[in-house]
Amino acid sequence: MLPDESAQLHQYAFDGDTQAPAQARDHVREALWSWKVPEDAVETAVLLVSELTTNAVKHTQSPRIELELLRRQGEVEMAVQDNGPRPAKTLRTILTQAGDTWDENGRGLSIVQRLASRWGAAEAGTGLRVWAAIDTKDDIR
């Protein structure tokens, strides 16, 4: 597959503390506005990244959280990576429980599953990299 020469990439890193979700939301909003992504897609991306970042902070003691935004034609992909330690649950268990909307807590991945056009997770070093993509329909504001 040939590389997409129109692809745009933004990468950020911040402390893995309670401020990380707000910082991630701000970075996503700023980057997607600069890319002229439609407002509804911006708001969906902000929500998805907020959920992914909150999970990374809440379920790990990672001192650092990394955020990557990749815009390709018709799509924005967001990835949040922590550097561990990994949660006590296995990756398979985490992914399986993503569809359990009756659980009082832990609805973040259910939200991701419902709003993303595709998503996934993979072990990355000592942590996890969880990503989600949304369709932007290549509409511009």
Secondary structure by P-SEA (a helix, b strand, c coil): ccccccbbbbbbbbccccaaaaaaaaaaaaaaaaacccaaaaaaaaaaaaaaaaaaaacccccbbbbbbbbcccbbbbbbbbccccccccaaaaaaacccccccccaaaaaaaaccccccccccccbbbbbbbbbcccccc
